[in-house]
Amino acid sequence: MQKLLITLLTFLLIYYAVKFILRLFGPRLMRYGAKKAGEHFERKFRERTQTYTQTKEEGDITVIKKTRKSKYPKTSTKVGEYVDYEEVE
């Protein structure tokens, strides 16, 4: 019985210690993660715009045609034949 009580108290102590530490360092960790993600997105955006501007020379004209995508695209595969049934009296 005494070992069970010691085990339960140990788990409770660890739980509250982790909870306390996360309250102290949680906002800092979130801020650090957001900062790193922002830097990553900014770096990728810069890389993408640099490659786009480097491939295009001054005076070049490019036409980008955007196709309109349907909400329900047609399937190109044929499922089977259409069979017209007649009523039998």
C-alpha positions as CSV (number, residue, x, y, z in Angstrom):
1,M,0.0,0.0,0.0
2,Q,2.9,2.4,0.8
3,K,4.6,1.8,-2.6
4,L,1.3,2.5,-4.4
5,L,1.0,5.8,-2.5
6,I,4.6,6.8,-3.3
7,T,4.1,5.9,-7.0
8,L,0.9,8.0,-7.2
9,L,2.5,11.0,-5.5
10,T,5.5,10.7,-7.8
11,F,3.3,10.8,-10.9
12,L,1.3,13.7,-9.5
13,L,4.6,15.6,-8.7
14,I,5.9,14.9,-12.3
15,Y,2.6,16.0,-13.8
16,Y,2.4,19.3,-12.0
17,A,6.1,20.0,-12.6
18,V,5.7,19.5,-16.3
19,K,2.6,21.6,-16.3
20,F,4.4,24.4,-14.5
21,I,7.4,24.3,-16.8
22,L,5.2,24.4,-19.9
23,R,3.4,27.5,-18.5
24,L,6.7,29.2,-18.1
25,F,8.3,28.2,-21.4
26,G,5.3,27.5,-23.5
27,P,4.8,31.0,-24.9
28,R,8.5,31.3,-25.7
29,L,8.5,28.0,-27.5
30,M,5.4,29.1,-29.5
31,R,7.0,32.4,-30.4
32,Y,10.2,30.6,-31.5
33,G,8.2,28.2,-33.6
34,A,6.2,31.0,-35.2
35,K,9.4,33.0,-35.9
36,K,11.1,30.0,-37.5
37,A,8.0,29.2,-39.7
38,G,7.8,32.9,-40.8
39,E,11.5,32.8,-41.8
40,H,11.0,29.6,-43.7
41,F,8.0,31.0,-45.6
42,E,9.8,34.2,-46.3
43,R,12.9,32.4,-47.6
44,K,10.8,30.1,-49.9
45,F,8.9,33.2,-51.2
46,R,12.1,35.0,-52.0
47,E,13.6,31.9,-53.7
48,R,10.5,31.6,-55.8
49,T,10.3,35.2,-56.9
50,Q,14.0,35.3,-57.7
51,T,13.8,32.3,-60.0
52,Y,10.8,33.8,-61.7
53,T,12.4,37.1,-62.3
54,Q,15.7,35.6,-63.4
55,T,14.1,33.4,-66.1
56,K,12.2,36.4,-67.5
57,E,14.3,38.9,-69.5
58,E,13.4,42.5,-69.9
59,G,11.1,43.1,-72.8
60,D,9.8,39.5,-73.0
61,I,6.1,39.1,-73.1
62,T,4.5,36.0,-71.6
63,V,0.8,35.0,-71.8
64,I,-0.4,32.8,-69.1
65,K,-3.7,31.2,-69.9
66,K,-5.6,29.9,-66.9
67,T,-8.1,27.3,-67.5
68,R,-11.3,27.3,-65.6
69,K,-11.6,24.2,-63.6
70,S,-15.1,22.8,-63.1
71,K,-16.3,21.9,-59.7
72,Y,-17.4,18.5,-61.0
73,P,-14.8,17.4,-63.6
74,K,-16.0,15.0,-66.3
75,T,-14.6,11.5,-66.2
76,S,-12.7,10.4,-69.3
77,T,-13.1,6.7,-68.6
78,K,-16.1,4.9,-70.1
79,V,-18.0,3.0,-67.5
80,G,-20.2,0.9,-69.9
81,E,-22.9,0.9,-72.5
82,Y,-26.2,2.6,-72.3
83,V,-29.0,0.1,-72.4
84,D,-32.6,1.3,-73.2
85,Y,-35.1,-0.9,-71.6
86,E,-38.7,-1.2,-72.9
87,E,-41.7,-1.9,-70.7
88,V,-43.3,-5.3,-71.2
89,E,-47.0,-5.5,-70.7
